[in-house]
Amino acid sequence: MIMGAYVGAKVAIKKGSKMIKPIFLVMALFMVVKLVYQTLV
């Protein structure tokens, strides 16, 4: 986990919001779909 946080921070600093925003949106969408699926099943 520490290594992932380190790499994520480096990518965020180098690439900026152009890379972070799409990743954040995909992860948020995934979490919503997972929550809806768990609620319905």
PyMOL Python script that loads the backbone (N, CA, C, O; Angstrom):
from pymol import cmd

cmd.read_pdbstr("""\
ATOM      1  N   MET A   1       0.814  -1.191   0.000  1.00  0.00           N
ATOM      2  CA  MET A   1       0.000   0.000   0.000  1.00  0.00           C
ATOM      3  C   MET A   1       0.856   1.253   0.000  1.00  0.00           C
ATOM      4  O   MET A   1       0.526   2.238  -0.660  1.00  0.00           O
ATOM      5  N   ILE A   2       1.932   1.215   0.724  1.00  0.00           N
ATOM      6  CA  ILE A   2       2.807   2.386   0.783  1.00  0.00           C
ATOM      7  C   ILE A   2       3.410   2.646  -0.591  1.00  0.00           C
ATOM      8  O   ILE A   2       3.515   3.793  -1.027  1.00  0.00           O
ATOM      9  N   MET A   3       3.804   1.574  -1.268  1.00  0.00           N
ATOM     10  CA  MET A   3       4.400   1.722  -2.601  1.00  0.00           C
ATOM     11  C   MET A   3       3.376   2.292  -3.582  1.00  0.00           C
ATOM     12  O   MET A   3       3.714   3.143  -4.405  1.00  0.00           O
ATOM     13  N   GLY A   4       2.134   1.830  -3.500  1.00  0.00           N
ATOM     14  CA  GLY A   4       1.081   2.347  -4.376  1.00  0.00           C
ATOM     15  C   GLY A   4       0.817   3.822  -4.137  1.00  0.00           C
ATOM     16  O   GLY A   4       0.614   4.584  -5.082  1.00  0.00           O
ATOM     17  N   ALA A   5       0.820   4.220  -2.883  1.00  0.00           N
ATOM     18  CA  ALA A   5       0.614   5.629  -2.555  1.00  0.00           C
ATOM     19  C   ALA A   5       1.770   6.476  -3.079  1.00  0.00           C
ATOM     20  O   ALA A   5       1.562   7.580  -3.583  1.00  0.00           O
ATOM     21  N   TYR A   6       2.978   5.956  -2.957  1.00  0.00           N
ATOM     22  CA  TYR A   6       4.164   6.675  -3.434  1.00  0.00           C
ATOM     23  C   TYR A   6       4.099   6.855  -4.951  1.00  0.00           C
ATOM     24  O   TYR A   6       4.308   7.954  -5.465  1.00  0.00           O
ATOM     25  N   VAL A   7       3.806   5.760  -5.661  1.00  0.00           N
ATOM     26  CA  VAL A   7       3.731   5.824  -7.124  1.00  0.00           C
ATOM     27  C   VAL A   7       2.579   6.736  -7.548  1.00  0.00           C
ATOM     28  O   VAL A   7       2.728   7.530  -8.477  1.00  0.00           O
ATOM     29  N   GLY A   8       1.433   6.625  -6.874  1.00  0.00           N
ATOM     30  CA  GLY A   8       0.289   7.473  -7.196  1.00  0.00           C
ATOM     31  C   GLY A   8       0.593   8.946  -7.010  1.00  0.00           C
ATOM     32  O   GLY A   8       0.185   9.778  -7.821  1.00  0.00           O
ATOM     33  N   ALA A   9       1.304   9.270  -5.951  1.00  0.00           N
ATOM     34  CA  ALA A   9       1.668  10.665  -5.706  1.00  0.00           C
ATOM     35  C   ALA A   9       2.614  11.179  -6.786  1.00  0.00           C
ATOM     36  O   ALA A   9       2.474  12.309  -7.254  1.00  0.00           O
ATOM     37  N   LYS A  10       3.570  10.352  -7.178  1.00  0.00           N
ATOM     38  CA  LYS A  10       4.505  10.759  -8.235  1.00  0.00           C
ATOM     39  C   LYS A  10       3.774  11.000  -9.553  1.00  0.00           C
ATOM     40  O   LYS A  10       4.045  11.982 -10.244  1.00  0.00           O
ATOM     41  N   VAL A  11       2.842  10.100  -9.905  1.00  0.00           N
ATOM     42  CA  VAL A  11       2.074  10.256 -11.142  1.00  0.00           C
ATOM     43  C   VAL A  11       1.223  11.523 -11.071  1.00  0.00           C
ATOM     44  O   VAL A  11       1.130  12.264 -12.049  1.00  0.00           O
ATOM     45  N   ALA A  12       0.606  11.770  -9.923  1.00  0.00           N
ATOM     46  CA  ALA A  12      -0.236  12.959  -9.764  1.00  0.00           C
ATOM     47  C   ALA A  12       0.581  14.231  -9.938  1.00  0.00           C
ATOM     48  O   ALA A  12       0.107  15.198 -10.533  1.00  0.00           O
ATOM     49  N   ILE A  13       1.788  14.236  -9.429  1.00  0.00           N
ATOM     50  CA  ILE A  13       2.642  15.417  -9.543  1.00  0.00           C
ATOM     51  C   ILE A  13       3.099  15.615 -10.987  1.00  0.00           C
ATOM     52  O   ILE A  13       3.108  16.739 -11.489  1.00  0.00           O
ATOM     53  N   LYS A  14       3.481  14.520 -11.657  1.00  0.00           N
ATOM     54  CA  LYS A  14       3.997  14.635 -13.026  1.00  0.00           C
ATOM     55  C   LYS A  14       2.897  14.891 -14.051  1.00  0.00           C
ATOM     56  O   LYS A  14       3.051  15.752 -14.917  1.00  0.00           O
ATOM     57  N   LYS A  15       1.798  14.160 -13.965  1.00  0.00           N
ATOM     58  CA  LYS A  15       0.753  14.231 -14.988  1.00  0.00           C
ATOM     59  C   LYS A  15      -0.318  15.267 -14.685  1.00  0.00           C
ATOM     60  O   LYS A  15      -0.985  15.750 -15.600  1.00  0.00           O
ATOM     61  N   GLY A  16      -0.490  15.609 -13.437  1.00  0.00           N
ATOM     62  CA  GLY A  16      -1.486  16.607 -13.071  1.00  0.00           C
ATOM     63  C   GLY A  16      -2.904  16.075 -13.163  1.00  0.00           C
ATOM     64  O   GLY A  16      -3.132  14.865 -13.166  1.00  0.00           O
ATOM     65  N   SER A  17      -3.847  16.991 -13.238  1.00  0.00           N
ATOM     66  CA  SER A  17      -5.260  16.614 -13.190  1.00  0.00           C
ATOM     67  C   SER A  17      -5.741  15.944 -14.470  1.00  0.00           C
ATOM     68  O   SER A  17      -6.798  15.313 -14.470  1.00  0.00           O
ATOM     69  N   LYS A  18      -4.986  16.068 -15.561  1.00  0.00           N
ATOM     70  CA  LYS A  18      -5.399  15.423 -16.809  1.00  0.00           C
ATOM     71  C   LYS A  18      -5.477  13.908 -16.654  1.00  0.00           C
ATOM     72  O   LYS A  18      -6.303  13.260 -17.297  1.00  0.00           O
ATOM     73  N   MET A  19      -4.638  13.351 -15.820  1.00  0.00           N
ATOM     74  CA  MET A  19      -4.652  11.907 -15.621  1.00  0.00           C
ATOM     75  C   MET A  19      -5.478  11.524 -14.395  1.00  0.00           C
ATOM     76  O   MET A  19      -6.091  10.457 -14.376  1.00  0.00           O
ATOM     77  N   ILE A  20      -5.502  12.362 -13.392  1.00  0.00           N
ATOM     78  CA  ILE A  20      -6.161  12.019 -12.133  1.00  0.00           C
ATOM     79  C   ILE A  20      -7.683  12.070 -12.255  1.00  0.00           C
ATOM     80  O   ILE A  20      -8.370  11.198 -11.724  1.00  0.00           O
ATOM     81  N   LYS A  21      -8.215  13.070 -12.941  1.00  0.00           N
ATOM     82  CA  LYS A  21      -9.667  13.203 -13.048  1.00  0.00           C
ATOM     83  C   LYS A  21     -10.327  11.989 -13.695  1.00  0.00           C
ATOM     84  O   LYS A  21     -11.303  11.483 -13.141  1.00  0.00           O
ATOM     85  N   PRO A  22      -9.851  11.495 -14.833  1.00  0.00           N
ATOM     86  CA  PRO A  22     -10.489  10.302 -15.418  1.00  0.00           C
ATOM     87  C   PRO A  22     -10.388   9.074 -14.521  1.00  0.00           C
ATOM     88  O   PRO A  22     -11.338   8.297 -14.428  1.00  0.00           O
ATOM     89  N   ILE A  23      -9.258   8.892 -13.866  1.00  0.00           N
ATOM     90  CA  ILE A  23      -9.102   7.747 -12.968  1.00  0.00           C
ATOM     91  C   ILE A  23     -10.084   7.874 -11.808  1.00  0.00           C
ATOM     92  O   ILE A  23     -10.721   6.892 -11.425  1.00  0.00           O
ATOM     93  N   PHE A  24     -10.208   9.066 -11.251  1.00  0.00           N
ATOM     94  CA  PHE A  24     -11.140   9.295 -10.148  1.00  0.00           C
ATOM     95  C   PHE A  24     -12.574   9.023 -10.580  1.00  0.00           C
ATOM     96  O   PHE A  24     -13.338   8.397  -9.845  1.00  0.00           O
ATOM     97  N   LEU A  25     -12.945   9.493 -11.774  1.00  0.00           N
ATOM     98  CA  LEU A  25     -14.304   9.282 -12.256  1.00  0.00           C
ATOM     99  C   LEU A  25     -14.599   7.808 -12.481  1.00  0.00           C
ATOM    100  O   LEU A  25     -15.688   7.337 -12.154  1.00  0.00           O
ATOM    101  N   VAL A  26     -13.640   7.073 -13.036  1.00  0.00           N
ATOM    102  CA  VAL A  26     -13.824   5.637 -13.260  1.00  0.00           C
ATOM    103  C   VAL A  26     -13.984   4.912 -11.933  1.00  0.00           C
ATOM    104  O   VAL A  26     -14.862   4.060 -11.795  1.00  0.00           O
ATOM    105  N   MET A  27     -13.151   5.239 -10.965  1.00  0.00           N
ATOM    106  CA  MET A  27     -13.241   4.580  -9.660  1.00  0.00           C
ATOM    107  C   MET A  27     -14.554   4.928  -8.955  1.00  0.00           C
ATOM    108  O   MET A  27     -15.166   4.059  -8.333  1.00  0.00           O
ATOM    109  N   ALA A  28     -14.991   6.175  -9.044  1.00  0.00           N
ATOM    110  CA  ALA A  28     -16.260   6.570  -8.427  1.00  0.00           C
ATOM    111  C   ALA A  28     -17.427   5.843  -9.088  1.00  0.00           C
ATOM    112  O   ALA A  28     -18.339   5.378  -8.404  1.00  0.00           O
ATOM    113  N   LEU A  29     -17.401   5.744 -10.412  1.00  0.00           N
ATOM    114  CA  LEU A  29     -18.446   5.022 -11.136  1.00  0.00           C
ATOM    115  C   LEU A  29     -18.452   3.551 -10.751  1.00  0.00           C
ATOM    116  O   LEU A  29     -19.517   2.963 -10.558  1.00  0.00           O
ATOM    117  N   PHE A  30     -17.280   2.955 -10.638  1.00  0.00           N
ATOM    118  CA  PHE A  30     -17.166   1.554 -10.227  1.00  0.00           C
ATOM    119  C   PHE A  30     -17.767   1.346  -8.842  1.00  0.00           C
ATOM    120  O   PHE A  30     -18.477   0.368  -8.611  1.00  0.00           O
ATOM    121  N   MET A  31     -17.483   2.260  -7.926  1.00  0.00           N
ATOM    122  CA  MET A  31     -18.010   2.130  -6.567  1.00  0.00           C
ATOM    123  C   MET A  31     -19.538   2.253  -6.553  1.00  0.00           C
ATOM    124  O   MET A  31     -20.206   1.538  -5.806  1.00  0.00           O
ATOM    125  N   VAL A  32     -20.090   3.146  -7.365  1.00  0.00           N
ATOM    126  CA  VAL A  32     -21.547   3.297  -7.442  1.00  0.00           C
ATOM    127  C   VAL A  32     -22.175   2.027  -7.995  1.00  0.00           C
ATOM    128  O   VAL A  32     -23.169   1.542  -7.454  1.00  0.00           O
ATOM    129  N   VAL A  33     -21.606   1.482  -9.068  1.00  0.00           N
ATOM    130  CA  VAL A  33     -22.127   0.251  -9.663  1.00  0.00           C
ATOM    131  C   VAL A  33     -22.050  -0.894  -8.662  1.00  0.00           C
ATOM    132  O   VAL A  33     -22.998  -1.669  -8.535  1.00  0.00           O
ATOM    133  N   LYS A  34     -20.954  -1.007  -7.963  1.00  0.00           N
ATOM    134  CA  LYS A  34     -20.790  -2.067  -6.965  1.00  0.00           C
ATOM    135  C   LYS A  34     -21.823  -1.928  -5.851  1.00  0.00           C
ATOM    136  O   LYS A  34     -22.419  -2.919  -5.429  1.00  0.00           O
ATOM    137  N   LEU A  35     -22.035  -0.708  -5.377  1.00  0.00           N
ATOM    138  CA  LEU A  35     -23.003  -0.474  -4.311  1.00  0.00           C
ATOM    139  C   LEU A  35     -24.417  -0.823  -4.767  1.00  0.00           C
ATOM    140  O   LEU A  35     -25.167  -1.459  -4.027  1.00  0.00           O
ATOM    141  N   VAL A  36     -24.783  -0.414  -5.971  1.00  0.00           N
ATOM    142  CA  VAL A  36     -26.109  -0.728  -6.502  1.00  0.00           C
ATOM    143  C   VAL A  36     -26.264  -2.236  -6.663  1.00  0.00           C
ATOM    144  O   VAL A  36     -27.306  -2.793  -6.315  1.00  0.00           O
ATOM    145  N   TYR A  37     -25.253  -2.891  -7.178  1.00  0.00           N
ATOM    146  CA  TYR A  37     -25.298  -4.346  -7.362  1.00  0.00           C
ATOM    147  C   TYR A  37     -25.474  -5.060  -6.027  1.00  0.00           C
ATOM    148  O   TYR A  37     -26.288  -5.977  -5.918  1.00  0.00           O
ATOM    149  N   GLN A  38     -24.724  -4.650  -5.018  1.00  0.00           N
ATOM    150  CA  GLN A  38     -24.825  -5.284  -3.700  1.00  0.00           C
ATOM    151  C   GLN A  38     -26.191  -5.033  -3.067  1.00  0.00           C
ATOM    152  O   GLN A  38     -26.703  -5.883  -2.339  1.00  0.00           O
ATOM    153  N   THR A  39     -26.774  -3.887  -3.336  1.00  0.00           N
ATOM    154  CA  THR A  39     -28.082  -3.570  -2.778  1.00  0.00           C
ATOM    155  C   THR A  39     -29.175  -4.410  -3.432  1.00  0.00           C
ATOM    156  O   THR A  39     -30.106  -4.852  -2.759  1.00  0.00           O
ATOM    157  N   LEU A  40     -29.066  -4.629  -4.733  1.00  0.00           N
ATOM    158  CA  LEU A  40     -30.099  -5.359  -5.462  1.00  0.00           C
ATOM    159  C   LEU A  40     -29.981  -6.870  -5.325  1.00  0.00           C
ATOM    160  O   LEU A  40     -30.975  -7.581  -5.470  1.00  0.00           O
ATOM    161  N   VAL A  41     -28.797  -7.365  -5.050  1.00  0.00           N
ATOM    162  CA  VAL A  41     -28.605  -8.828  -4.988  1.00  0.00           C
ATOM    163  C   VAL A  41     -28.663  -9.345  -3.583  1.00  0.00           C
ATOM    164  O   VAL A  41     -28.522 -10.547  -3.361  1.00  0.00           O
TER     165      VAL A  41
END
""", "prot")
cmd.dss("prot")
cmd.show_as("cartoon", "prot")
cmd.util.cbc("prot")
cmd.orient("prot")
